[in-house]
């Protein structure tokens, strides 16, 4: 059977690893350190580059410098936990090339993968490799280009609305993973499953565009 897709592009946090505790703790600590009520971050922090979030909630601060502080806090925070299907995906169970596209910076992405004992794929697009983060499609377009595949031939695994919007804008098909957001927030994806393991099972069953 000819695969319906030519490559898989996957988000990292909330898809391959559960870093929710670290993210919430980090952002709460950062907000209090700069005199902000952590409540202003509600609905803003998942799936987006830290600098973009900071520019929105604290435009008076140096977003790049504060994003570096957030990353350092996150690296020192609770380790990420492996999610179902992540190992199989990066070990090549699908038979397709795989890239990771994340809103983490380089250092944090490598720490997430190390903590979960996951290999670093040949193509890893971090926030410091693009000029605009999710929901901008730049990261997904770059990952597809580095794999030598048209975005329209890629399937993306995403858990956040911003990531889904980025993947769709790039022209990819999106399978949403309902780990960090309720299904009601993920309706722009082509379909919604509970884990990467479920997504891989769908692909093995022949899932493709138009299903």
Backbone as a chain_set.jsonl record, in Angstrom:
{"seq": "XXXXXXXXXXXXXXXXXXXXXXXXXXXXXXXXXXXXXXXXXXXXXXXXXXXXXXXXXXXXXXXXXXXXXXXXXXXXXXXXXXXXXXXXXXXXXXXXXXXXXXXXXXXXXXXXXXXXXXXXXXXXXXXXXXXXXXXXXXXXXXXXXXXXXXXXXXXXXXXXXXXXXXXXXXXXXXXXXXXXXXXXXXXXXXXXXXXXXXXXXXXXXXXXXXX", "coords": {"N": [[0.846, -1.198, 0.0], [0.607, 2.196, -0.877], [1.842, 4.827, 1.067], [-0.301, 7.335, 2.49], [0.763, 9.754, 3.169], [3.879, 11.604, 2.968], [5.606, 12.314, 4.94], [5.974, 12.872, 8.5], [5.311, 15.493, 10.671], [5.891, 16.675, 13.825], [4.741, 18.267, 16.784], [6.265, 19.001, 19.981], [6.017, 19.467, 23.0], [3.321, 18.306, 24.902], [2.605, 16.545, 22.964], [4.646, 14.634, 22.249], [5.912, 14.621, 24.693], [4.898, 15.049, 28.095], [4.883, 17.997, 29.493], [3.503, 19.638, 31.059], [3.37, 20.254, 33.875], [5.857, 21.438, 34.347], [5.766, 23.634, 32.592], [3.569, 25.172, 33.564], [4.441, 25.715, 36.181], [6.831, 27.08, 35.675], [5.997, 29.394, 34.2], [4.29, 30.59, 36.057], [6.09, 31.189, 38.13], [7.786, 32.963, 36.761], [5.96, 35.069, 36.085], [5.228, 36.087, 38.612], [7.722, 37.007, 39.39], [8.116, 39.258, 37.873], [6.152, 40.9, 38.659], [3.562, 40.345, 37.765], [0.184, 39.126, 37.668], [-0.268, 35.71, 37.593], [-2.588, 34.858, 36.351], [-2.983, 36.313, 34.046], [-1.822, 34.928, 32.079], [-3.389, 32.856, 31.314], [-4.555, 30.599, 28.923], [-2.692, 31.396, 27.06], [-0.057, 30.363, 26.963], [0.547, 27.775, 25.976], [1.984, 26.0, 23.337], [3.134, 28.147, 21.995], [5.793, 30.461, 21.17], [7.867, 31.664, 23.833], [8.731, 34.339, 23.789], [6.796, 35.627, 22.226], [4.526, 35.404, 23.824], [5.321, 36.905, 26.064], [5.666, 39.441, 24.926], [3.034, 40.104, 24.499], [1.777, 40.12, 27.068], [3.423, 41.638, 28.659], [4.482, 44.151, 27.443], [6.254, 46.145, 28.092], [8.605, 45.007, 28.854], [11.811, 43.498, 28.011], [11.431, 41.306, 25.61], [12.993, 39.238, 24.486], [15.07, 38.852, 26.366], [13.598, 38.17, 28.647], [12.36, 35.866, 27.722], [14.533, 34.171, 27.568], [15.033, 33.88, 30.279], [12.702, 32.544, 31.066], [13.061, 30.149, 29.661], [15.363, 29.139, 30.933], [14.363, 28.722, 33.527], [12.498, 26.755, 32.908], [14.065, 24.633, 31.973], [15.288, 23.945, 34.345], [13.16, 22.999, 35.751], [10.503, 20.579, 36.624], [11.063, 17.332, 35.148], [10.226, 16.364, 31.766], [7.609, 14.075, 30.85], [7.372, 11.007, 29.18], [5.117, 10.452, 26.503], [2.462, 8.292, 25.244], [3.338, 6.458, 22.366], [5.352, 8.132, 21.46], [8.045, 7.202, 21.511], [7.911, 5.131, 19.631], [7.241, 6.597, 17.333], [9.561, 8.218, 16.895], [11.396, 6.237, 16.601], [10.873, 5.287, 14.141], [8.591, 3.771, 13.489], [6.46, 4.255, 11.764], [7.492, 4.195, 9.248], [7.941, 6.456, 7.837], [9.725, 9.551, 7.168], [10.51, 11.724, 9.93], [10.015, 14.831, 11.528], [10.544, 17.248, 14.125], [8.743, 20.032, 15.217], [8.851, 22.719, 17.162], [7.837, 25.093, 19.713], [9.676, 25.528, 21.627], [12.957, 26.738, 22.54], [16.293, 25.899, 21.309], [17.964, 24.765, 23.407], [16.104, 24.05, 25.422], [14.418, 22.279, 24.027], [16.183, 20.159, 23.478], [16.691, 19.368, 26.106], [14.134, 18.515, 26.913], [13.815, 16.248, 25.226], [16.002, 14.691, 26.064], [15.341, 14.207, 28.777], [13.138, 12.586, 28.474], [14.239, 10.41, 27.313], [14.321, 10.295, 24.522], [15.307, 10.169, 21.072], [17.116, 12.699, 19.237], [15.755, 13.999, 16.389], [16.81, 14.067, 12.895], [15.872, 16.353, 11.678], [15.052, 19.112, 13.384], [13.148, 21.682, 14.275], [13.338, 24.526, 16.013], [12.258, 27.317, 18.088], [14.185, 29.281, 17.813], [15.07, 29.063, 15.27], [13.409, 30.207, 13.471], [11.771, 33.177, 12.236], [9.269, 33.886, 12.97], [6.916, 32.579, 15.196], [4.588, 29.82, 15.875], [1.213, 30.85, 15.645], [2.169, 31.183, 13.013], [3.08, 29.744, 9.881], [5.74, 29.211, 9.302], [7.628, 27.497, 10.642], [6.675, 24.863, 10.16], [6.766, 24.806, 7.383], [9.524, 25.047, 6.997], [10.478, 22.682, 8.18], [9.323, 20.724, 6.504], [10.594, 21.393, 4.095], [13.262, 20.807, 4.746], [13.109, 18.101, 4.975], [12.672, 17.512, 2.411], [10.136, 17.385, 1.307], [6.897, 18.281, 0.108], [4.787, 20.526, 1.924], [2.068, 19.885, 1.718], [2.071, 17.182, 1.51], [2.493, 16.265, 3.97], [1.698, 15.056, 7.281], [0.652, 16.417, 10.315], [1.194, 16.275, 13.808], [-0.387, 17.693, 16.447], [-1.136, 19.559, 19.469], [-2.203, 21.973, 20.234], [-4.218, 24.917, 19.621], [-2.817, 27.061, 18.318], [-0.709, 25.747, 17.064], [-2.083, 24.002, 15.386], [-3.276, 25.862, 13.664], [-0.951, 26.887, 12.481], [0.05, 24.628, 11.107], [-2.043, 24.066, 9.313], [-2.028, 26.431, 7.821], [0.351, 26.077, 6.545], [-0.332, 24.154, 4.781], [-0.582, 21.512, 5.428], [-2.015, 18.336, 6.529], [-3.743, 17.869, 9.582], [-3.548, 16.027, 12.54], [-5.012, 16.163, 15.556], [-3.941, 16.008, 18.948], [-5.397, 15.249, 21.91], [-4.335, 16.225, 24.503], [-3.679, 18.536, 25.972], [-5.639, 20.401, 25.48], [-9.215, 20.73, 25.336], [-11.357, 18.77, 23.146], [-13.147, 20.542, 21.891], [-11.648, 22.798, 21.402], [-10.031, 22.057, 19.367], [-11.055, 21.784, 16.875], [-10.332, 22.637, 14.329], [-8.558, 20.861, 13.315], [-8.031, 17.947, 11.207], [-8.789, 15.527, 12.262], [-9.277, 14.148, 15.577], [-7.44, 12.655, 18.149], [-6.406, 10.628, 20.997], [-3.698, 10.248, 21.562], [-0.263, 10.03, 20.361], [0.219, 7.385, 19.807], [-2.338, 6.514, 19.083], [-2.634, 8.066, 16.789], [-0.644, 7.008, 15.115], [-1.686, 4.466, 14.766], [-3.953, 5.101, 13.27], [-2.74, 6.016, 10.88], [-1.484, 3.655, 10.084], [-3.676, 2.205, 9.418], [-4.361, 3.311, 7.058], [-5.175, 5.954, 6.966], [-5.724, 9.123, 5.489], [-5.59, 12.217, 3.526], [-8.817, 13.571, 3.07], [-10.28, 11.679, 4.447]], "CA": [[0.0, 0.0, 0.0], [1.351, 3.449, -0.91], [1.446, 5.679, 2.195], [-1.07, 8.529, 2.124], [1.608, 10.917, 3.437], [5.295, 11.401, 2.701], [6.382, 12.624, 6.144], [5.254, 13.275, 9.709], [5.871, 16.628, 11.4], [5.265, 16.601, 15.143], [5.036, 19.167, 17.894], [6.974, 18.314, 21.062], [5.295, 19.545, 24.272], [1.918, 17.932, 24.837], [2.418, 15.536, 21.916], [5.624, 13.583, 22.522], [6.2, 14.627, 26.129], [4.014, 15.808, 28.979], [5.684, 18.978, 30.23], [2.532, 20.577, 31.606], [3.724, 20.714, 35.22], [6.997, 22.341, 34.234], [5.337, 24.868, 31.927], [2.734, 25.957, 34.472], [5.284, 26.174, 37.298], [7.771, 28.067, 35.133], [5.346, 30.658, 33.867], [3.813, 31.199, 37.296], [7.261, 31.769, 38.796], [8.229, 34.137, 35.988], [4.983, 36.148, 36.204], [5.356, 36.708, 39.934], [9.017, 37.678, 39.502], [8.06, 40.559, 37.186], [5.019, 41.645, 39.194], [2.316, 40.073, 37.048], [-0.699, 38.078, 38.156], [-0.186, 34.583, 36.655], [-3.855, 34.667, 35.639], [-2.956, 36.969, 32.724], [-1.24, 33.975, 31.134], [-4.36, 31.807, 31.01], [-4.885, 30.423, 27.518], [-1.689, 32.008, 26.175], [1.311, 29.857, 27.026], [0.785, 26.473, 25.358], [2.16, 25.915, 21.894], [3.597, 29.405, 21.414], [7.105, 30.881, 21.666], [7.808, 32.477, 25.048], [8.875, 35.754, 23.464], [5.515, 36.15, 21.737], [3.641, 35.532, 24.99], [5.798, 38.018, 26.892], [5.373, 40.688, 24.21], [1.598, 40.387, 24.657], [1.343, 40.374, 28.444], [4.326, 42.594, 29.322], [5.188, 44.828, 26.342], [7.272, 47.05, 28.619], [9.816, 44.252, 29.155], [12.613, 43.001, 26.896], [10.861, 39.977, 25.388], [14.046, 38.238, 24.248], [15.759, 38.586, 27.625], [12.683, 37.461, 29.541], [12.162, 34.519, 27.176], [15.7, 33.389, 27.993], [14.816, 33.56, 31.693], [11.665, 31.507, 31.114], [13.667, 28.895, 29.21], [16.251, 28.648, 31.994], [13.503, 28.197, 34.588], [11.859, 25.536, 32.425], [15.085, 23.584, 31.952], [15.538, 23.546, 35.738], [11.909, 22.555, 36.352], [10.234, 19.138, 36.607], [11.369, 16.73, 33.847], [9.096, 15.971, 30.921], [7.238, 12.658, 30.921], [7.122, 10.409, 27.874], [3.721, 10.186, 26.182], [2.301, 7.071, 24.442], [3.59, 6.513, 20.93], [6.473, 9.004, 21.115], [9.222, 6.394, 21.214], [7.67, 4.431, 18.366], [7.301, 7.571, 16.242], [10.934, 8.629, 16.619], [12.156, 5.042, 16.218], [10.579, 4.981, 12.743], [7.552, 2.753, 13.346], [5.549, 4.571, 10.652], [8.16, 4.043, 7.963], [8.036, 7.774, 7.202], [10.628, 10.483, 7.842], [9.848, 12.479, 10.996], [10.658, 16.045, 12.035], [9.884, 17.908, 15.251], [8.602, 21.489, 15.093], [8.464, 23.1, 18.522], [7.966, 26.48, 20.15], [10.821, 25.594, 22.532], [14.26, 27.041, 21.997], [17.172, 24.75, 21.089], [18.412, 24.135, 24.652], [14.976, 23.436, 26.105], [13.968, 21.129, 23.241], [17.118, 19.055, 23.718], [16.479, 18.885, 27.474], [12.886, 17.744, 26.907], [14.069, 14.951, 24.603], [16.914, 13.94, 26.943], [14.628, 13.775, 29.975], [12.204, 11.522, 28.105], [15.034, 9.366, 26.649], [13.954, 10.268, 23.11], [16.393, 10.61, 20.198], [16.954, 13.96, 18.531], [15.635, 13.676, 14.963], [17.712, 14.796, 11.994], [15.269, 17.675, 11.462], [14.449, 19.668, 14.598], [12.929, 23.12, 14.086], [13.045, 25.178, 17.281], [11.806, 28.704, 17.92], [15.284, 30.152, 17.434], [15.399, 28.843, 13.856], [12.426, 30.896, 12.635], [11.571, 34.58, 12.61], [7.901, 34.003, 13.493], [6.48, 31.307, 15.754], [3.194, 29.415, 15.711], [0.517, 30.202, 14.532], [2.78, 31.37, 11.699], [3.419, 28.432, 9.316], [7.138, 29.15, 8.907], [8.308, 26.33, 11.193], [6.263, 23.653, 9.456], [7.295, 24.877, 6.022], [10.952, 24.786, 7.062], [10.676, 21.253, 8.448], [9.0, 19.991, 5.272], [11.649, 21.661, 3.116], [14.482, 20.103, 5.139], [12.88, 16.685, 4.693], [12.532, 17.371, 0.968], [8.748, 16.991, 1.058], [5.955, 19.397, 0.066], [3.933, 20.527, 3.123], [0.782, 19.243, 1.428], [2.251, 15.73, 1.612], [2.843, 15.983, 5.361], [0.691, 15.046, 8.339], [1.185, 17.068, 11.508], [0.616, 15.929, 15.099], [-0.414, 18.931, 17.237], [-2.046, 19.543, 20.617], [-2.638, 23.325, 20.587], [-4.823, 25.662, 18.506], [-1.833, 27.833, 17.553], [0.018, 24.808, 16.23], [-2.996, 23.545, 14.332], [-3.379, 26.956, 12.702], [0.312, 26.955, 11.747], [0.143, 23.496, 10.192], [-3.032, 24.26, 8.257], [-1.564, 27.513, 6.959], [1.435, 25.53, 5.733], [-0.929, 23.27, 3.792], [-0.522, 20.127, 5.889], [-3.141, 17.711, 7.222], [-3.443, 17.888, 11.015], [-4.181, 15.147, 13.521], [-4.896, 16.789, 16.876], [-3.755, 15.129, 20.097], [-6.179, 15.957, 22.938], [-3.671, 16.106, 25.795], [-3.62, 19.801, 26.716], [-6.822, 21.205, 25.188], [-10.408, 19.92, 25.076], [-11.659, 18.625, 21.721], [-13.836, 21.721, 21.357], [-10.644, 23.778, 20.978], [-9.169, 21.444, 18.35], [-11.924, 21.44, 15.754], [-9.751, 22.974, 13.028], [-7.783, 19.711, 12.847], [-8.795, 17.019, 10.365], [-9.363, 14.558, 13.185], [-8.762, 14.294, 16.936], [-7.202, 11.383, 18.84], [-5.936, 10.831, 22.358], [-2.252, 10.129, 21.726], [0.497, 9.711, 19.153], [-0.011, 5.961, 19.541], [-3.597, 6.443, 18.328], [-2.398, 8.656, 15.47], [0.113, 6.032, 14.333], [-2.618, 3.395, 14.403], [-4.756, 5.631, 12.171], [-1.935, 6.008, 9.665], [-1.28, 2.262, 9.696], [-4.942, 1.741, 8.845], [-4.554, 3.949, 5.757], [-5.738, 7.303, 7.076], [-5.095, 10.103, 4.615], [-6.44, 13.367, 3.189], [-10.153, 13.26, 2.564], [-11.019, 10.767, 5.336]], "C": [[0.881, 1.247, 0.0], [0.911, 4.34, 0.249], [0.701, 6.921, 1.718], [-0.249, 9.796, 2.291], [3.069, 10.56, 3.168], [6.161, 11.664, 3.93], [5.446, 12.984, 7.287], [6.029, 14.423, 10.354], [5.15, 16.686, 12.746], [5.701, 17.737, 16.054], [5.724, 18.336, 18.98], [6.164, 18.305, 22.358], [3.824, 19.219, 24.086], [1.611, 16.887, 23.788], [3.355, 14.353, 22.161], [5.955, 13.488, 24.006], [5.158, 15.454, 26.865], [4.889, 16.713, 29.835], [4.779, 19.993, 30.926], [2.897, 21.124, 32.972], [4.856, 21.732, 35.167], [6.579, 23.675, 33.63], [4.533, 25.751, 32.874], [3.563, 26.535, 35.615], [6.226, 27.286, 36.83], [7.115, 29.41, 34.896], [4.79, 31.357, 35.103], [4.941, 31.878, 38.051], [7.721, 33.033, 38.081], [7.278, 35.313, 36.183], [5.126, 36.865, 37.544], [6.667, 37.497, 40.064], [9.028, 39.045, 38.829], [6.822, 41.356, 37.591], [3.713, 41.466, 38.471], [1.497, 39.016, 37.793], [-0.633, 36.925, 37.16], [-1.473, 34.354, 35.857], [-3.85, 35.314, 34.255], [-2.41, 36.024, 31.662], [-2.224, 32.903, 30.692], [-4.69, 31.783, 29.516], [-3.849, 30.951, 26.55], [-0.397, 31.21, 26.014], [1.564, 28.557, 26.275], [0.905, 26.578, 23.845], [2.649, 27.169, 21.22], [4.972, 29.761, 21.955], [6.972, 31.82, 22.861], [7.886, 33.965, 24.733], [7.584, 36.382, 22.988], [4.539, 36.365, 22.887], [4.033, 36.752, 25.818], [5.506, 39.356, 26.227], [3.916, 41.089, 24.359], [1.267, 40.84, 26.071], [2.205, 41.408, 29.164], [5.144, 43.336, 28.269], [6.272, 45.799, 26.809], [8.592, 46.344, 28.91], [10.551, 43.87, 27.872], [12.209, 41.543, 26.652], [11.934, 38.913, 25.203], [14.757, 37.862, 25.547], [14.866, 37.792, 28.576], [12.41, 36.052, 29.045], [13.331, 33.614, 27.555], [15.566, 32.988, 29.458], [13.782, 32.456, 31.855], [12.247, 30.157, 30.711], [14.567, 28.3, 30.291], [15.456, 28.054, 33.154], [12.901, 26.852, 34.18], [12.843, 24.376, 32.408], [15.337, 23.05, 33.357], [14.302, 22.961, 36.416], [11.719, 21.047, 36.295], [10.499, 18.544, 35.23], [10.102, 16.361, 33.083], [8.862, 14.467, 31.028], [6.877, 12.159, 29.532], [5.638, 10.129, 27.683], [3.604, 8.98, 25.237], [2.527, 7.312, 22.953], [4.809, 7.324, 20.537], [7.714, 8.206, 20.724], [9.073, 5.707, 19.858], [7.785, 5.381, 17.183], [8.748, 7.887, 15.885], [11.851, 7.45, 16.305], [11.814, 4.577, 14.803], [9.488, 3.97, 12.507], [6.636, 3.007, 12.146], [6.159, 4.303, 9.29], [8.325, 5.349, 7.212], [9.097, 8.618, 7.897], [9.851, 11.356, 8.817], [10.686, 13.7, 11.354], [9.87, 16.541, 13.235], [9.894, 19.409, 15.004], [8.044, 21.987, 16.416], [8.622, 24.591, 18.776], [9.047, 26.636, 21.214], [12.044, 26.13, 21.792], [15.11, 25.785, 21.924], [17.518, 24.027, 22.395], [17.272, 23.416, 25.358], [14.468, 22.209, 25.351], [14.878, 19.927, 23.475], [16.955, 18.498, 25.132], [15.198, 18.069, 27.572], [13.13, 16.333, 26.363], [14.975, 14.094, 25.48], [16.176, 13.374, 28.146], [13.677, 12.624, 29.688], [12.899, 10.366, 27.394], [14.617, 9.181, 25.192], [15.128, 10.74, 22.261], [16.077, 11.965, 19.576], [16.854, 13.64, 17.04], [16.589, 14.514, 14.116], [17.195, 16.197, 11.712], [14.533, 18.087, 12.73], [14.356, 21.18, 14.41], [12.476, 23.71, 15.415], [12.714, 26.647, 17.04], [12.928, 29.639, 17.488], [15.743, 29.952, 15.992], [14.425, 29.548, 12.915], [12.266, 32.335, 13.116], [10.177, 34.837, 13.155], [7.443, 32.633, 13.964], [5.029, 31.002, 15.442], [2.282, 30.486, 16.309], [1.053, 30.505, 13.135], [3.234, 30.008, 11.159], [4.894, 28.219, 9.03], [7.84, 27.881, 9.386], [7.955, 25.051, 10.46], [6.749, 23.658, 8.014], [8.787, 24.553, 5.999], [11.219, 23.301, 7.278], [10.405, 20.422, 7.198], [10.105, 20.165, 4.239], [12.915, 20.884, 3.459], [14.345, 18.589, 4.985], [12.756, 16.43, 3.191], [11.143, 16.955, 0.536], [7.876, 18.246, 0.991], [5.094, 19.367, 1.32], [2.609, 19.811, 2.92], [0.864, 17.72, 1.515], [2.608, 15.312, 3.04], [1.599, 15.881, 6.235], [1.363, 15.565, 9.603], [0.444, 16.575, 12.738], [0.733, 17.166, 15.987], [-1.413, 18.838, 18.372], [-2.658, 20.905, 20.919], [-3.226, 24.055, 19.382], [-3.818, 26.443, 17.675], [-1.047, 26.931, 16.612], [-0.82, 24.27, 15.089], [-3.121, 24.611, 13.254], [-2.117, 27.061, 11.854], [0.406, 25.848, 10.706], [-0.83, 23.636, 9.027], [-2.594, 25.355, 7.279], [-0.417, 27.058, 6.062], [0.913, 24.605, 4.633], [-0.963, 21.816, 4.183], [-1.867, 19.652, 6.438], [-2.781, 17.618, 8.697], [-4.256, 16.836, 11.768], [-3.942, 15.779, 14.885], [-4.783, 15.724, 17.957], [-4.364, 15.84, 21.308], [-5.586, 15.786, 24.336], [-3.732, 17.379, 26.624], [-4.834, 20.691, 26.504], [-8.025, 20.287, 24.958], [-10.689, 19.838, 23.584], [-12.355, 19.838, 21.099], [-12.873, 22.779, 20.845], [-9.808, 23.303, 19.794], [-9.91, 21.154, 17.049], [-11.356, 21.798, 14.388], [-8.847, 21.861, 12.498], [-8.668, 18.804, 11.997], [-9.459, 15.932, 11.192], [-8.681, 14.722, 14.539], [-8.613, 12.912, 17.553], [-6.603, 11.677, 20.206], [-4.434, 10.823, 22.541], [-1.595, 9.91, 20.372], [0.336, 8.229, 18.807], [-1.288, 5.776, 18.723], [-3.412, 6.988, 16.91], [-1.634, 7.686, 14.568], [-0.773, 4.866, 13.898], [-3.517, 3.832, 13.247], [-3.987, 5.57, 10.853], [-1.717, 4.584, 9.161], [-2.51, 1.684, 9.038], [-5.25, 2.42, 7.517], [-5.131, 5.341, 5.796], [-4.963, 8.274, 6.182], [-6.015, 11.28, 4.347], [-7.777, 12.907, 2.636], [-10.93, 12.272, 3.414], [-12.05, 11.54, 6.131]], "O": [[1.81, 1.341, 0.802], [-0.285, 4.588, 0.402], [1.026, 7.489, 0.676], [-0.52, 10.804, 1.638], [3.449, 9.389, 3.143], [7.329, 11.277, 3.957], [4.29, 13.35, 7.077], [7.24, 14.336, 10.557], [3.921, 16.741, 12.787], [6.872, 18.117, 16.089], [5.758, 17.108, 18.899], [5.676, 17.254, 22.773], [3.158, 19.786, 23.22], [0.488, 16.389, 23.717], [2.909, 13.211, 22.268], [6.243, 12.406, 24.516], [4.613, 16.422, 26.334], [5.546, 16.262, 30.773], [5.226, 21.066, 31.33], [2.756, 22.322, 33.218], [4.821, 22.755, 35.851], [6.996, 24.73, 34.107], [4.791, 26.95, 32.973], [3.408, 27.702, 35.974], [6.391, 28.301, 37.507], [7.617, 30.444, 35.339], [4.817, 32.585, 35.186], [4.786, 32.992, 38.551], [8.01, 34.047, 38.716], [7.726, 36.435, 36.419], [5.143, 38.095, 37.603], [6.724, 38.516, 40.751], [9.849, 39.898, 39.166], [6.48, 42.355, 36.958], [2.839, 42.33, 38.543], [2.044, 38.136, 38.457], [-0.916, 37.134, 35.98], [-1.443, 33.722, 34.801], [-4.623, 34.915, 33.384], [-2.529, 36.299, 30.468], [-1.924, 32.123, 29.788], [-5.053, 32.801, 28.927], [-4.084, 30.961, 25.341], [0.295, 31.374, 25.009], [2.717, 28.261, 25.963], [0.056, 27.159, 23.169], [2.594, 27.269, 19.994], [5.295, 29.403, 23.087], [6.077, 32.665, 22.901], [7.18, 34.765, 25.347], [7.299, 37.537, 23.303], [3.82, 37.363, 22.932], [3.176, 37.538, 26.222], [5.134, 40.312, 26.908], [3.593, 42.276, 24.348], [0.559, 41.83, 26.259], [1.777, 41.99, 30.161], [6.363, 43.174, 28.203], [7.11, 46.226, 26.015], [9.596, 47.002, 29.184], [9.98, 43.916, 26.783], [12.604, 40.653, 27.405], [11.795, 37.802, 25.713], [15.015, 36.685, 25.797], [15.324, 36.856, 29.231], [12.245, 35.134, 29.849], [13.141, 32.429, 27.83], [15.945, 31.879, 29.835], [13.95, 31.547, 32.669], [11.962, 29.139, 31.343], [14.534, 27.093, 30.534], [15.824, 27.013, 33.699], [12.804, 25.931, 34.99], [12.493, 23.258, 32.786], [15.569, 21.856, 33.544], [14.391, 22.475, 37.544], [12.649, 20.313, 35.96], [10.192, 19.186, 34.226], [9.055, 16.084, 33.669], [9.79, 13.693, 31.263], [6.151, 12.828, 28.796], [4.975, 9.627, 28.59], [4.548, 8.679, 24.506], [1.979, 8.245, 22.365], [5.267, 7.227, 19.399], [8.358, 8.505, 19.718], [9.997, 5.706, 19.044], [8.355, 5.027, 16.151], [9.126, 7.834, 14.715], [12.958, 7.641, 15.801], [12.382, 3.602, 14.313], [9.44, 3.358, 11.44], [6.095, 2.06, 11.575], [5.446, 4.195, 8.293], [8.796, 5.356, 6.075], [9.35, 8.43, 9.087], [8.691, 11.691, 8.579], [11.909, 13.617, 11.47], [8.671, 16.286, 13.348], [10.917, 19.985, 14.631], [6.893, 21.709, 16.753], [9.433, 25.263, 18.139], [9.314, 27.752, 21.661], [12.154, 25.993, 20.573], [14.709, 24.729, 22.413], [17.379, 22.806, 22.479], [17.448, 22.297, 25.839], [14.123, 21.204, 25.972], [14.399, 18.807, 23.65], [17.068, 17.289, 25.336], [15.174, 17.038, 28.243], [12.705, 15.346, 26.963], [14.739, 12.894, 25.625], [16.356, 12.209, 28.5], [13.434, 11.783, 30.553], [12.237, 9.442, 26.922], [14.564, 8.058, 24.689], [15.873, 11.623, 22.685], [14.913, 12.328, 19.41], [17.785, 13.063, 16.48], [17.105, 15.537, 14.566], [17.981, 17.126, 11.528], [13.523, 17.489, 13.102], [15.374, 21.872, 14.39], [11.373, 23.433, 15.885], [12.87, 27.155, 15.93], [12.672, 30.671, 16.868], [16.693, 30.594, 15.544], [14.594, 29.495, 11.697], [12.587, 32.662, 14.259], [9.925, 35.891, 13.74], [7.559, 31.645, 13.238], [4.327, 31.806, 14.829], [2.57, 30.984, 17.397], [0.427, 30.107, 12.152], [3.734, 29.191, 11.932], [5.274, 27.147, 8.56], [8.571, 27.255, 8.618], [8.832, 24.239, 10.167], [7.107, 22.607, 7.481], [9.263, 23.869, 5.093], [12.093, 22.726, 6.629], [11.173, 19.517, 6.873], [10.507, 19.203, 3.585], [13.575, 20.356, 2.564], [15.344, 17.878, 4.876], [12.737, 15.281, 2.749], [10.975, 16.263, -0.468], [8.102, 19.187, 1.752], [4.698, 18.285, 1.753], [2.084, 19.197, 3.849], [-0.164, 17.046, 1.587], [2.976, 14.164, 3.291], [0.584, 16.526, 5.974], [2.495, 15.199, 9.918], [-0.782, 16.465, 12.728], [1.841, 17.634, 16.249], [-2.416, 18.132, 18.268], [-3.541, 21.001, 21.771], [-2.789, 23.841, 18.251], [-3.942, 26.493, 16.451], [-0.754, 27.318, 15.481], [-0.337, 24.102, 13.969], [-3.077, 24.301, 12.064], [-2.196, 27.298, 10.649], [0.792, 26.092, 9.563], [-0.475, 23.355, 7.882], [-2.768, 25.224, 6.067], [-0.231, 27.58, 4.963], [1.624, 24.309, 3.673], [-1.328, 20.964, 3.373], [-2.739, 20.456, 6.768], [-1.635, 17.32, 9.035], [-5.479, 16.766, 11.648], [-2.798, 15.914, 15.319], [-5.435, 14.682, 17.897], [-3.901, 16.915, 21.692], [-6.244, 15.27, 25.24], [-3.827, 17.313, 27.85], [-5.045, 21.637, 27.263], [-7.866, 19.182, 24.439], [-10.304, 20.733, 22.832], [-12.171, 20.124, 19.916], [-13.219, 23.567, 19.965], [-8.977, 24.048, 19.275], [-9.444, 20.37, 16.223], [-11.855, 21.307, 13.375], [-8.415, 21.916, 11.346], [-9.895, 18.882, 12.056], [-10.554, 15.472, 10.868], [-7.632, 15.358, 14.638], [-9.531, 12.094, 17.496], [-6.325, 12.83, 20.536], [-3.928, 11.325, 23.545], [-2.263, 9.642, 19.374], [0.321, 7.867, 17.63], [-1.321, 4.979, 17.785], [-3.961, 6.445, 15.952], [-1.949, 7.562, 13.385], [-0.624, 4.343, 12.794], [-3.813, 3.041, 12.352], [-4.519, 5.128, 9.835], [-1.76, 4.333, 7.956], [-2.415, 0.785, 8.203], [-6.283, 2.142, 6.907], [-5.541, 5.866, 4.761], [-3.733, 8.254, 6.125], [-7.117, 11.334, 4.893], [-7.851, 11.973, 1.838], [-12.11, 12.033, 3.155], [-12.775, 10.955, 6.935]]}, "num_chains": 1, "name": "protein.A"}
